[in-house]
Amino acid sequence: MIVLRSVLFNILFYTNLIVRMIIFTPIYFLVSRKTSWFVPKNWARSNNWLFDKVVGTTFDIEGLENLPKGGYIFAPKHQSFWDVYALLPWLSDPFYILKRELMWIPLFGWYVMKQRMVPVNRAARGKEMAAVMERTRQEMATGRQLIIYPEGTRRPPGAEPAYKYGIARLYRDLGVPVVPVVMHPGLFWPRRKFLRFPGHFKVRILPPIAPGDDPDHFHAHLIEVMEKASDALLVETIQANPHLPLPPTAAERYRALTGDTSRG
């Protein structure tokens, strides 16, 4: 049944993307930039609905009251393609710093260009990186939310932390709050896997870290806060979904945290 549901979900997920792009693309490029956000946000909501109705996976968001007004850095755990899009409806005007090659993809590149995403050459140094930072600062000054994954790439649930220092530099240079976010969608939508698993999980938005701290201290504090909250939520999520198959990293971390050897 899980295989069949996964097949159906994947078919509907990509069909949903194609159909919506066909229907809404003319509207998207005719309306103002901020108004056009309704297209990707509506797509995200529809995918969340499909995940619930087809796979049987639901989620709650805790801590929405922790989102500041104005510009801030939104810093979630990154485990799955799910967390790339699923939280967009709860952010008023988000943007990404993304590799410039994505801007060259027909249609998709036009979509992200309209939303004034900030392209970057990953090999860039010096003046080019200064220009990227200036663009980022300009977008942030208008009250937007920069989405940055502190670990840089998708990590399996329970894996050893691998935080990049780039977020500390952004924290120092932009002078805005950083909002840590922990969640474990990778237990239900694993990276590089075809299967989707039913169950329920929580997204936990933690209190913002105020600007102005030393970047080294901030970085250490961010890791401590996020990993402590992530561990607690991992235990909670696994115990709330007793029939969920666990990847080795999650099973090992769960055993280390609880002493329970019955899972995994």
N, C-alpha and C positions, 0 to 999 in steps of 0.2 A: 504493500500500500504506500509506503514512504517513497519507493521508487516511482510509482505511478504519479503520485502527487508532485514529486520533484520534476518529473517530465512535463506535466501539465503546467506547473508554475513557470518553468523556464520558457516554455512556448508562449504563454500568456504575457510574461514579463517583456520579452522582446517584441512581441506583436503589439503590446500596449505602447511601447516606445515608438515603433514605426508609425502606427496609426495616429498617435498624437502629434508626431512631427508633421505628418501630412496635413492634418486638419488645422493645427494651431500655428504652423510656421508663418503663414501670411499675416495672421493677427499679431504674432510675437514681434515681427519686424515693423509693424505699422504703429503700434502704440509706444508710449514712452518707456524708457528703460525700467523705471521702478514698477510701472504697471505691468510690464511684460513678465515680471517675476511670477505672476499667477500661473504661467504655463509650466515651468519646472516644478513649482510647489504643488500644483494639482497633480502632476505626474507622480511626484513622491507620495502624495496621499493615496493615489490609486494603487501604487505598488504595495504600500502598507496594507491596504485593504485586501489585495490579492494574497499577500503573505498570510493574512489571517484566514481568509475564506478557503483558499486552496490548500495551503500547507497546515494551517492550524496553529500558527505562531503569532502571539500577541505581545505587546509591550506597554509599559507605563513609563512616564517621565516624572521623576521626582526632582524638586529643586528649581523649578522654573522661576521662582521668586528670586533666585540668585543671579539671574541675568541682569547686568547693569543697563542703564539707559545710555545711549550714545555708543561711541566706538569702543570695542574691546576685542581681545584675542580669544577665540573659542577653541579650546584645546582638548579634543576628545581622544580616547583610546581608539586605535585603528586595527580592526580584526577582520573586516569583511567588506565586500562592496556595499552592503546594506548601509553602513555608517557614512558612506560618501554622500548619499542623497536623502536618507530617511528623516533627518532632523531639520531639513531646510524649511518646512512650514513654520517652525517655531523661531526662526531668525528673520528679522525684518528686512535686512539688505546685506546678505553675506557676500564675501568674495574669497577667492583663492589666489595664492601665488603658485603658478603651475608652469611646467616645462613648456617652452615656446613651441615645440613640435606639435603640441595638441591644438594650437591655434591654426595649424595648417590643414587640419582635417576638414574636408568640405562639410558644410552645414553645422556640424558640431562646433568647429572653430568660429563660425559666424555667431552662433549662440553665445559662446563665452565672451567673444569680443564685445558684443552688445552690453553684456553685464560688467564690462570694464575689469575683467580679471587681469591679473598682473603676470605677464609672461616673463620667464627667466631662462637664460642659457645656463645650464648647470655647471658649465666650465668657466662661467664668467668670473672676472676678478676686477678689482679696482673701480674705474669710472662706471663700468657697466652695472656692477652691483650697487653702486651709489645711486644710479638712475632708478634701479628697481626699488630701492628703499625709498627714494623720493616719491615714486608713484604710489607705493604702499602708504606712505604718510599722507599723501593727498586724499586717497580714498578713505583712510581712517578718519581724517578731519571732517568728513561729511557725515560721520556717525555710523559708518558701516562696521560689520563684524568680520574680522579676518579668521578664516578657519585654517588652523595649523595642527597637524598630527605630531605631537612631541617626539614620537619614535620614528617618524619619517615614513615608514612603510608598514604594511599589514603584518601583525604579529599574532601567532596562535594564542588562544586563551591560556593563561597560566605560564606563559614563557617568561624567561628571565628578562627584566627590563632592559631596554636599549635606547635610552633617550638621547636625542641629538642636542647639541649645544645651540643650534640655530634659534630655538625659541627664546633662549636667554638673551641673545643679541637683539631679537625683535622687541622683547620686553624692555630692554635698556633703551633702544633707539626710538621706539614709538611712544613710550611713556603712557601706556594705557593698561587697564586691568587685564589679567589673564584668568579665564574661567575654565578650570579643569573639569573634565567629564569622563566618567568611567561607565563601562557597560561591557557585556559579553555576547554580542550578536554572533561572534564566531563559533559559538557552541551550536547555533541553529542554522547559520549560513556560513559554513567553513570556507576559508580561502582556498582557491584552486580545487574545489570539490564540486561535484555535480549535485549531490544530495542536499535536501533541505529538511530540517527536522522540526516537528511540532513542539510547542511548549510555550512558556511565558518567561519574559525577562524584563529587567528594569534598566532604564537609563538614569543615572544619578548625576545631576549637575551640582557640583560642589561650590562652596562660597568662593567668590573671586579673590584673587591675590592682588592687592593694591600695587600700583606702580611706585617706583622710587627706591626699591631695594637694590642692593648690590647684585649684579647678574649671577655671580657664582653662588651666592647664598640663595637667590631665587631658584636657580636650577636645582640645587640640592633639596630645597623645600618642596618644589613642585613634584619631584620624584617621590619624596617621602609621603606627601599627601595623597598623590594619585595611587601609589602602590598599596598603601594601607587601605584606602577605600576600595580599590580593585580587588584585593584579596577578600575583604569582607563580602563584597558583592558576588564574587566567584563562589564562595561557600554557600551563600544564600540561593544563588541561581541553581547550583547543582542539587541542593537539598529540595528545592521546589520542583525539580524536574527529575524524579528518581529513575525514569526509564530512558533518559537521554544518554546516548553513547558519547563517551568523553574522548577527546584526543589525548595522546600521551602526556602532553605538557599540562593540560588541565587536571588529569587524573593524578599526576605526580604532585602538583602544587596543592591539590585538595588534600591528599594524604599528609603532606608536610604540615598543613595548617590545622588539620582536625585529628590526625592519627587514625582516621577511618580507612581501612584497607578494602572495604567492600565495594568501592566504586572504581571503575577503570579496568 
